[in-house]
Amino acid sequence: MAQQLILVDGSAYLFRSYFSTLSQNLSNDKGFPTGAMFGVINAIKHLQRQYQGAKLIMIFDSKGSNFRHQIYPQYKANRKPADESLIVQIEPLYQIIRAMGFHFICEEGVEADDVIATLAKLAHEKNIKTIIASSDKDLFQLVGGHIKQLNMKGTLYDAEMVKEKMGVRPHQILDLLALTGDASDNIPGVPSVGPKTAIKWLQLYGDIEGVKANANKIDGKVGEKLRESFDLLNLSYQLVELKFDVDLPFNVFDDEPGENTEELIGLYTEYGFSMWLKQLADQVKEKPITKTIEPLVSESQDQKSTLLLEEFTQTLILKQADFESLLKQLSESTSFVFDLETNSLDYMNAEIVGLVFLLDKQSYYLPVAHDYLDAPEQLSRQSVMKSLKPILESQVIGKIGQNLKYDAHILANIGIDLSGIVDDTMIKSYCLNSVATRHNMDDLSEHYLGHKTIHYADVAG
């Protein structure tokens, strides 16, 4: 049995991922939207790395109404229908999650919060440390003992932190939400009662039963509203109360199903997730499934090309000390390869989001403006480019790249005059084969090395 359980509010991650990647218009080569899928899977992988060895369970809301709609037909009636570009990603995402080998729960008639509450209760009874991965304040009522809540910004809440944030203890969250209502779910609460008033009452009287019992002591219009709204208060309490007895489709404490690698390869290929395809290829390169991973690594590539690719090591630069070490190496080199990752092909409007450098057999990636769910903390773009300016403008240090005319335009936009260009693979490709229709890096890499490059979306989000 796992020593730690991670209960992931999949629906919350789905919506957050969709809206955080919407402006990037992520899609596969057929135009199928993939932003929400990318964000959720990226978040799952982050949780896997952060909590190695923990059992991870993905929980999603089901389609259609649930028991709360039977209590109050107007429940969540104020919400707009989901965008079609989000809806079409849901089933493929479910397929990927199942293929990744996680327990997956999407129960009809209840919400994800109810399943999470049921699982948290079972885990508590078994003394299993549990983390609820969600930013939903409704779930704060479950925090305490072995149960903590991790929001999407990476803050891990225990009972004391819940009290500090919400003003009441976890066991009072239900009462707080019943008093204030929740506009996003169309839960009425008591009219004119906001968090400050509700917290004050709960500090004085303990829970809503105590508040109702002492309602005559509360003066003014707010006291009058309270006394007039006992029915609304009771209704709101029913709507925010979580179920702890959902019938689960299987024993979630059994072993996880296990990864279906071949299915994952097919799904990652279909939706253009080349970075994760590469990771899978590394995992299965000892296994006899070469035919299955043909979209990732061409069987026609020769051994020399394979060895060339495998000789290089990669380093991610996130800390100032590592960046300063890189600056020293660049300034002392006779030449280096570099490439800019930008957010547009229009050089007049594009902004730099990352930089790639290659020295000898060591490659470095320096993100400066990645913006996606769980993106790491990065160095300032302004300070990075200021430090790189004298190196990029040096005529003594040679620069090698692909389509450096584009990079020179981007750098000129921020006051950097790229100098010392000694080689450009796009120009060389044209010289070698001027009748070829494509000279971009992806095609050159696949043609000469038998290697598919990592897509922009997989790197920068």
Secondary structure, 3 states (H helix, E strand, C coil): CCCEEEEEEHHHHHHHHHHHHHHHCCECCCCCECHHHHHHHHHHHHHHHHCCCCEEEEECCCCCCEHHHHHCCCCCCCCCCCCHHHHHHHHHHHHHHHHHCCEEECCCECCHHHHHHHHHHHHHHCCCEEEEECCCHHHHHHCECCEEEECCCCCEECHHHHHHHHCCCHHHHHHHHHHHCEHHHCECCCCCCCHHHHHHHHHHHCCHHHHHHCHHHCCHHHHHHHHHCHHHHHHHHHHHCCCCCCCCCCCCCCCCCCCCHHHHHHHHHHHCCHHHHHHHHHHHCCCCCCCCCCCCECCCCCHHHHHHHHCCEEEECCCHHHHHHHHHHHHHCCEEEEEEEECCCCCCCCCEEEEEEEECCEEEEEECCCCCCCCCCCCCHHHHHHHHHHHHHCCCCEEEECCHHHHHHHHHHCCCCCCCEEEEHHHHHHHHCCCCCCCCHHHHHHHHHCECCCCHHHHHC
